[in-house]
Amino acid sequence: MQELCLKGRPRLLCSERQTAAGSAKEDLIVGLVQAFMSANIPMEKLDNQLRDFIAANVKGDGDIPRANWLREHYVPKVYSIQQAQLISKLAGRKVAIIADETSAVAGRYVVNILLQPLDAFRPDDCKAVLVNSEFLANVNNVSIAQVIIRTLTDANIDFNNILVLVSDNAAYMKKCFTDGLCGLLPNAVHVTCLAYILSLVGEEFRAAFELTDSFVASTKAIF
């Protein structure tokens, strides 16, 4: 029996080493993708001489996958890791929702949802974080409310912990809160963005002083 155990031990050690090596390579690739994304470096840069440099100087790394493989298999992993870290910082805290939309080149609407912890005792840890971006064919009070509810549900945020909804002054945003979210978020108030209101005031001034606006635009173009 002892001889059988000894004969089987090298196979077990070999399997453990292979598992450890595979885990180390996985950590290396995930860390590499995280570094590229944090530095805003396109994955295509890895397909040049950088891969050869890593293979020659990083011990036991094996072949680094090409950019297409990294985007398909590892970028979603890194996204999930970052998303989990962001959501963990919001657990059990009072939160403000910041919602806004813009349009993409393809003509679709992009809705961005940011969540900001509200904690007077930890002001340095109260930065707003982007937790969800969705593309919509059209934007109205119903579609915006659905995006917000999906975001809160996926982030496991208690609806009673939502104190503020910040948005622009659009009519559908107001209706989104008064007709939909007001009943689901009993402790929340709706605050319209002051910057958006100032922008609307500025547009009125520009329309009233066309010559001045044209002069300023021409001066900016010259310099």
N, C-alpha and C positions, 0 to 999 in steps of 0.2 A: 504494500500500500504506500509506503514511504517513497519507493522508487517511482511509482506512478505520479505521486505528487511532485516530485522533483522534475520528472520529465515534462509535466504539464506547466511548470512554473515559467520556463522561458517563453512559452507561447503567451502566457498571461502578461508577462512583463512587456513583451513586444506589442501586444494589443494596447496596453496602457500607454506606451510611448507613442504609438500611432494616434491614439485619442488625444493625448496632450499636444502633439505636434499639430494635429488638425485644429484643435481649439486655439492654439497660439496663432496659426495662420489666419483663422477667422477673425480673431481680435485685431491682428495687424491690418487686414483689409478693411474692417469696419472703422478702425482708427484713421486709416488713410483717407477713406471717403469722408469722414467727419472733418478732417483737416482741410481737404480740398473744398468742401462746402462752406466751412467757416471762413476760409480765405477767399471765397468767391472765385475759385480757379476751375475752369471747365475740365470735365473728365477727359476730354480729348488730349489734353496736355500729357496725360500719362502714357498715351500710345506712342510718344516719341522716344527719346533716349532715356527718359526718366525711369521707365520700367527696367531697362538694362542696368541702370545704376543701382536700383533697389536690389535686383537679383544678385548683383556682384558684391554689394556691401552689407546687406541684411542677412544674417546667418539663418539658414533653414526656412526661408520664406516661401520657397517654391515659386511657381509662375504666378505673377499678379494678373488677374483677369483683365480683359480689355475693357475699354470705356463703355461699350454697349452693354456688356454683362454687368458691370458695376451699376449702371443706371437702372437696369431692369431688376436686379436682385438685391443690391445693397443700399441704394438710395432709399427705397421704402423702409428698410430696416432702420437706417439712421433716422429717418423721419419719425418712426414709431418710438424710438428711444427718446428723441428730443421732445416729442409730444407728451410722453409719459412723465418726463421730468417737469415740464411746464405745468401739467395738470396736478402733479403732486404738490406743487407750491400753492395751489388754490384750494386744497382740501380743507373744508371746515371754516373757511374765511368769508367775511363779507366781501362782496364783489360788485364792481360796476361793469356794465356792458357798454362797449363802444362799437357801434355798427355804422358802416358806410358802404357805399357801392360806387363803382366806376365801370367804364366800358373797356373791353379788350379790343385788340386790332381786328379780331374776327367778328366784331359786332355783338359779342355776348356780354352780358352784365356780370361783373365780378363783385361778389359780396364778401366783405372782410369783417370778421367778428373778433374783437379784442376783448380780453377780460383783464380787469385791473383790481388787484386786492386793495381793500380799504382798511388800513390799520394805522392809527395815529401813533402807536407805540413802536412800530417798525417802518418808519417812512422810507428808509433806504431800500426796503424790500417790497415796494409798492409800484413797480413799473408795470405798465400795460404790456401784455403779451398777446401776440397773434395766435389764436388757437384754431381758427377755421377760415378757409376761403372756398367759396363755392361759385360755380358758373351757372347762371340762370338764363333761360331764353327770354324771360320778361320779369320785370320787377314791379311788385305791388305790395299792399299791406299784408296780404295772405302769405305770399312767398317769403317775404322778409321775416314774418313771425315764425314760419316753419323752419327757416335756417337758424334762427336764434334758439328755438326750442330744441332742435337737433344738437346744436352746439352744447347747450347746457346739459342735455341728457348724456351725450358722449363724454363730457368732462366730469360727470357725476357731481354736478353742482346742485345743492339744495335750492329750490326756487325761493324759499323764505330768506336766503342769504343774499339775494339780489336787491340792492338798494337804489341803483341808478341805471337808467338807460340813456346813453348819450348818443344823439344822432344829429343829422342836419335838419333843416327847417322844412323839408319836403312834406307835402300834404299826406302822402302815403305812409311816411314814417310816423306822423302824428296819429293817423288812423290805425296803424299797426299796434300802437300802444293802447290807445283808448278802446278799440274794438276787440282786441285779441289778448295782448299780454297783460293788460291791467288786472284782469281777474286771476291770471296764473301767477303773477308776481305781486303778492299782496303788500309787500313792504317797499316796492320800487316807485320811483318818481321818474318822469320823463324830462330830460334837460336837452334843449337844442343847443348846438355848437355855436358859440359866440363868433368864432372865426368865419363860419358860413354866413352869419347875419351881416358881419362887417363886409364880407365879400359882395353880398347883394347890395349893400349901401354904396360900395365903391363902383359897382356896375351902373348904378343910377347916376352917379357923378360923371362917369365916363360918357354915358349917353347924353347928358345935359351939356357937356363941354367937348364936342366932337373935335374942334380945331385944336384945343389944348391936348387932347388925347393923341391926335395924329402927330402933333409936334413932339411930344414926349416919346412916342414910339419911333419916330424918325431919328431922334437924338440917340436913343438907345442902340438903334441899328448902326449908326455911324461909329460909335465907340465900342 
